[in-house]
Amino acid sequence: MTKTKSAGALFETGENFYSQDYFGVHEKERKQQKGYIFRMWAPNAQSVWLVGDFNNWEHSLPLVKEEHSGVWEIFTIIPKEGHLYKYLVKQADGRNVYKIDPYATIFEKRPNNAAVIQTIPKRKWRDTVWQERRHDLNDLQQPLTIYEVHASSWKSEEDGKPYTFKKLKETLIPYVKKMGFTHIEFMPLMEHPLGESWGYQLIGYFALCSYYGTPEEFQEFVEACHINNIGVLVDWVPGHFCINDDGLASYDGTAQFEYKDPIQAQNSRWGSLNFDLSKPQVQSFLISSALYWIDFFHIDGIRVDAVSNMLYLDYDEGPYLLNADGSNRNWAGFYFLQKLNAVVKRAHPAILMIAEESSAETKITGSIESGALGFDYKWNLGWMNDTLSFYEMDAAFRKFHFKLVTFSFMYRMKEQYILPLSHDEVVHGKRSLLHKMWGDRYKQFAQLRNLYVYWMTHPGGKLLFMGSEWGQFLEWKSNQGLEWVDLEDEMNRSMQHFTQTLHHFYHSEKALWEMEHTQETLEIIDADNSEETVLSFIRKGKRTNDFLIIVLNFSPVERQNFAIGVPFPGSYEEVLNTEMREFGGTWVRHNQISETKSESFKNFKYQIKTIVPALGAIILKPKKINTSS
């Protein structure tokens, strides 16, 4: 724990990673009087006053600036628990502006944004067993399948209000457990003024958005997840922040949190401001925020949003400023991200650090010592774009674009990837996953099942956005609950059942995750059959006889007597078929057990023959084989 007497100095040098213990509002006793001490950072402000409903929002309580420091503070006995407050800042140019407390842990409900004076009691956590096991559970060679959730639109009350975490604890956790996901990933939960931003335009980096409930309710939710063996991940936005005048923007009248150069500070794409990641005080602020969510809420990982925006000076729509040598690397952002990962991993080695990053120019995962950024995982956005483009295509043209579903096998070892089918792909006219699929409604469901087998058996972690598990047809709407009424339809219920079955199949088959990030886990059978548009490959576990054969038919033509190369002689059994009637297909029984023939197939000495359903996928497993042959 950082000592208070040195906290300010450490903050100034970028090394106070628990700066919320120094800044913000804290109970204090001075001269036998109990009150609160308020501290804030505004180095170029002329004056600062504490204002709130306890003094009619008048500037009667001035803060005092520490000598040779940008820190202002006041001790007062006037405010009480539950009162609202802000700071009135006389900025460098003399303008008086009401500003939020950047370190506030509770805000009033939007559209208002005053901070609330409220001491959150220290929790006696009951997730010790989970904490002790987390290192093994978050190992890179363990199952990882993530359910991505927007907290306020998973389900709504009858009056349209979103479920709070108190209600989500009772409903979301049992659902996720039943479906077989290992983790829940929430889109940003930090305080934000506009719901339409989905949480990606933040003002309160230490506050749970009051729209979602109380901090205690979220703690209880996380604890309940852990008791049910479910991890909790949270999206976090350290690259840019909300431009609102009463937030962090031009806080003391100068570029305090943002870059000094207005071109570098302005984020045109998102209508926000970019943090100046070279400033040590900003580093202290942001890294403290990350650790606060890990320590206070016991979350299991952080997905860092828009990493490319922090890495490249020309990532935005422009204009932009390059380095003096013409290069586009934002070295401030690069070194900040390395520092962030180093600090988090030093404090919590088992925490998952995940990057949402869209380029291929920087090594994202791997050790910092090797020159990488130190993340555990990177979202594979290239895989996502190629895959969805392929499945959206008329099946007649897929044979000409077969590399869209095979190219990712070529670069899969470059990073430790998560394969995201995320919220970004089901909004803004992009259509839902089901609606993207080519053909009539039956074919759409058939292809969605096919897609999910490809996704689940392709090396890499998995992420699926809420509602996609049953094939919601309408695009996601952030201001209302999911279309749960869909489940009154048999096709949607069958799709949900298939997704659940596939997840539990994934858990039971070590070949799909035991050697996840090794070269040996994957062997291609045939990635050249573009004419028939059928892809086949093997996923392997550690034991020689533990492997699965995956065959995906991307065409609407059933492939009868279809030849598949296999590594050993013997018999092979179909263990999954996407066209079974229980999943919404038409098949009433599985393919018969296949016996090998001593006929070569590409690099294999043996082959089997079976039927591969139109627009379907099958998975085969050795039943009785001779591994010594």
C-alpha positions, 0 to 999 in steps of 0.5 A: 500500500502506498504511504500517504506522505509520499503518495503525491510525489509518486503520483507525479512520477507515474509510480502511484498505482493506488492513487485513489487512496490519496485522491478523491474523498476519504473519511478523516479525523483531525483535532478530534473532529470527524470529517472528509478530506478531498484531494484533486489534481489541477496543476494550472487552476487558479482556484478550486472550491468544493461545492455541493448540496451541503453548501447550496453549490456555492464557492464557500469551501476553497481548496488549498494548493500544495506548494510545488505541486498540482494537488489541491486539498481541503478537510471539512466537517460540513459534508455528510454521507450521501451528499453530492459534490463537484469541484468549481475550478477557476481555470488557467484562463479565469473561466469558472467551470464545474468539474466532476471528481475524477476519482469519485467511486459513486455518481448520481444517476445520469443525466446528472453526474455529481459524485456521491459521498459514500463510504463503501464498506470493506467486503468479506469475500467468499471466493477464496477457493476461486482466487487460489485456483485462478492461476490454473483456470486462466492458464492459456491451455484451459477452456476459454469461451466468453459470453460478451454482455452489455449489462443494461440490455441483456434483459429489461424489466416490464417497464423497460428499465434494465436489470441491475446487478442484483437481478443479473446475479439471479438470472445471468449467472445460472444462464451462463453456467447452463450454456457452458461459457467459462467467462462473462465479459462486460462492455464498459461498466465505468460511469459514462453519461450517454448510454448510446456510447455503450460505455466507451465514452467514460467520465468516471474511471473508478466508479461503477455506472450507477445505472447498473446498481451499487458497487456492493451489488457488483461485488456480490455478482462477481463473488457469485460468479466465482462460486459458480466457477465463472470468470468476470472480464471487463472492458476498459478504455484508457486511450480516450475519454468523454469530451464533455466540459464538466468531465476530464476535458481541459480540466484545469483550463489546459491540456491536463489529461489530454495531449497538448497538441490539439491534433494529437488530442482530438479523436475525430473517429469517436468524438472524444479526447486522447489521453496523453500517455506520456504524462506520468500523472496520467499513467498513475491515474490509469494504472490505478484505475485498472488495479482498482477494478481488479482489487476492489471488484475481484474481476479476473481480467481486463479487455483493453479497448482500441489499442491501435488508437494508442499505438499509431499516430495515424490511426484516426481519420485525420489530420494527424502528426507523425514523428520527426522521422516520418514514422507513425509509432506512438511510443508514449502509448507503446511504453504505457501499455508495456508498463500497464501489463508489467504492473498488473502482472506483478500484482496479479499474475493470473489476471487476463490482459486482453487487447482489442487491436486491429493491426499486424505491425506490433507484437501484442502478446508475449513477454515484454522482454521479447519486445511484445506489449505483454498481453495474454490475448489479442482479439483476432479481428482479421479472422472475424472479418474474413470469416463473416465475409465468407459466410455472408457470401452466396454459396455459389461464389465461396469456392472462389474465396476459400482462403477467407476460411483457411488463411488464418491457419497460416498466421495463428501462431503469431499471437495468442488469439481470441476469436471474437463474434462480438457486439461490433458485428451486430449493429449499425446495419451490419445485421445479426449473425443469423441475418448475415447468413446466405439463403432462406431461414432454414439455410441461415440456421444451418450455416450459423451452426456450421459457423459455430463449429468452425469457430469452436474448433479453430485454435484460439479462445472464443467470444460470442455476443449475447443473443447470438447463441440462439440466433437473434434475427434483429440487430442488437439495440443497446436501449432495450433488452434482447429479443427473448421472445424469439425462444418461443420459436422452435428454430431459435430454441433448437439453435440455443440448444445446439450452442449449449451442446457445442460448449459442453462438447468443447469442455469435454474434449481436451483436444480443443484446448489442451495444446491450444497455443502450440503448433502440434494442436492442428493438422490440416487434412484438406484446405484445398478443396475449394471446388466442393468448398469443404474444409477438413482438419484435425485438432489434437490433445496430448495423448496420441489417440486423443484427436478430433476430425472436423469436416465443414461443408460450406456448400448447399450440396450434400457430399456422399461417400466423401473421402477424409484422410486419417492418421491411423487405421481403425474405426472412427465415430461421428460425435457431432453433426450439425444437421441432427433434428434436435439442433433444427436439422433434418437428420434423425441418426448419425452417420455409421461408424467409418472403417479405414481403407489403406488408401492414401489421401494427401499426406495420410496413409489411410482414409475413411468415407462418410456423408457430410450434410449440406451446409453442415459440419461433422466431428469424428473421433477415433473409436478403435485405432492402431496408433503403432501403424 
